[in-house]
């Protein structure tokens, strides 16, 4: 029985639809985690079905009703050099306060040259 389920899961994993892939992967993880903990077969079946159908259904809803096409972010005026490297132009200004991490400058100790003993 387990071998048949694994064979079916492997055949269905070749599918191109992301909802099917997510459902199979989630159900497989649910089944394997239940089997590792040596749960009852009925409980493992319920967990596998719930996780597979839940995650697969959620992925199907997202891919059906949301715009999932690849979108490209706008260019940030980065300069591509002839060797293929990218020169990033940052417009972040320095803060108006000195960067001291909140540490107060310690006074410089004054050492009297005559007080040093050899």
C-alpha positions as CSV (number, residue, x, y, z in Angstrom):
1,X,0.0,0.0,0.0
2,X,2.8,2.4,0.9
3,X,4.7,1.6,-2.2
4,X,1.7,2.4,-4.3
5,X,1.1,5.7,-2.6
6,X,4.8,6.6,-3.1
7,X,4.6,5.6,-6.8
8,X,1.5,7.7,-7.3
9,X,3.0,10.7,-5.5
10,X,6.1,10.5,-7.6
11,X,4.0,10.3,-10.8
12,X,1.9,13.3,-9.8
13,X,4.9,15.3,-8.7
14,X,5.8,15.7,-12.4
15,X,2.7,17.9,-12.8
16,X,3.2,21.5,-13.8
17,X,0.5,23.0,-11.6
18,X,1.9,24.5,-8.4
19,X,-1.2,23.6,-6.3
20,X,-0.7,19.9,-7.1
21,X,2.9,20.1,-6.3
22,X,2.3,21.9,-3.0
23,X,-0.5,19.4,-2.0
24,X,1.7,16.4,-2.7
25,X,4.7,17.8,-0.9
26,X,2.7,18.9,2.1
27,X,0.8,15.5,2.3
28,X,4.1,13.6,2.0
29,X,5.6,15.6,4.9
30,X,2.5,15.0,7.0
31,X,2.6,11.3,6.2
32,X,6.3,10.9,6.9
33,X,6.2,12.8,10.1
34,X,3.3,10.7,11.3
35,X,5.0,7.5,10.3
36,X,8.2,8.5,12.1
37,X,6.2,9.0,15.3
38,X,4.6,5.6,14.7
39,X,1.0,6.9,14.8
40,X,-2.1,4.9,13.9
41,X,-2.7,4.4,10.3
42,X,-6.1,6.0,10.4
43,X,-4.7,9.1,12.0
44,X,-1.9,9.3,9.6
45,X,-4.3,9.1,6.7
46,X,-6.4,11.9,8.1
47,X,-3.4,14.1,8.7
48,X,-2.0,13.4,5.2
49,X,-5.4,14.2,3.5
50,X,-6.0,17.3,5.6
51,X,-2.5,18.7,5.0
52,X,-2.4,17.8,1.3
53,X,-5.9,19.1,0.5
54,X,-5.5,22.2,2.7
55,X,-2.2,23.4,1.3
56,X,-3.1,22.3,-2.2
57,X,-6.4,24.0,-2.0
58,X,-4.8,27.2,-0.7
59,X,-2.2,27.2,-3.4
60,X,-5.0,26.6,-6.0
61,X,-7.0,29.6,-4.7
62,X,-3.9,31.8,-4.8
63,X,-2.9,30.8,-8.3
64,X,-6.4,31.1,-9.6
65,X,-7.5,34.4,-8.1
66,X,-4.2,36.3,-7.6
67,X,-1.9,37.8,-10.2
68,X,1.1,35.4,-9.9
69,X,2.9,36.4,-13.1
70,X,6.5,37.3,-12.6
71,X,6.9,41.0,-12.0
72,X,10.1,42.9,-12.3
73,X,11.1,45.5,-9.8
74,X,11.9,48.9,-11.3
75,X,15.6,49.8,-11.8
76,X,17.1,51.9,-9.1
77,X,19.4,53.7,-11.5
78,X,22.2,51.2,-10.9
79,X,25.0,51.4,-13.4
80,X,26.2,48.3,-15.2
81,X,29.9,48.5,-15.8
82,X,31.5,46.9,-19.0
83,X,32.9,44.0,-17.0
84,X,29.3,43.1,-15.8
85,X,29.7,44.5,-12.3
86,X,26.9,46.7,-11.0
87,X,27.7,50.1,-9.4
88,X,25.0,50.8,-6.8
89,X,24.1,54.5,-6.3
90,X,22.9,55.1,-2.8
91,X,21.0,58.2,-1.9
92,X,21.1,57.6,1.9
93,X,22.4,60.7,3.6
94,X,24.5,60.5,6.8
95,X,22.6,61.2,10.0
96,X,22.9,64.7,11.4
97,X,24.5,63.5,14.7
98,X,27.9,62.0,15.2
99,X,28.1,58.3,15.1
100,X,29.4,57.4,18.6
101,X,27.0,54.6,19.6
102,X,26.0,56.6,22.7
103,X,29.4,56.3,24.3
104,X,30.6,59.5,26.0
105,X,34.2,60.4,25.2
106,X,36.4,59.8,28.2
107,X,38.8,62.6,29.2
108,X,42.4,62.0,28.3
109,X,44.4,61.3,31.4
110,X,47.1,63.8,32.2
111,X,50.4,62.2,33.3
112,X,53.0,64.3,35.0
113,X,56.4,63.5,33.5
114,X,58.1,64.0,36.8
115,X,55.9,61.5,38.5
116,X,57.0,58.5,36.5
117,X,59.6,56.5,38.4
118,X,62.1,54.4,36.7
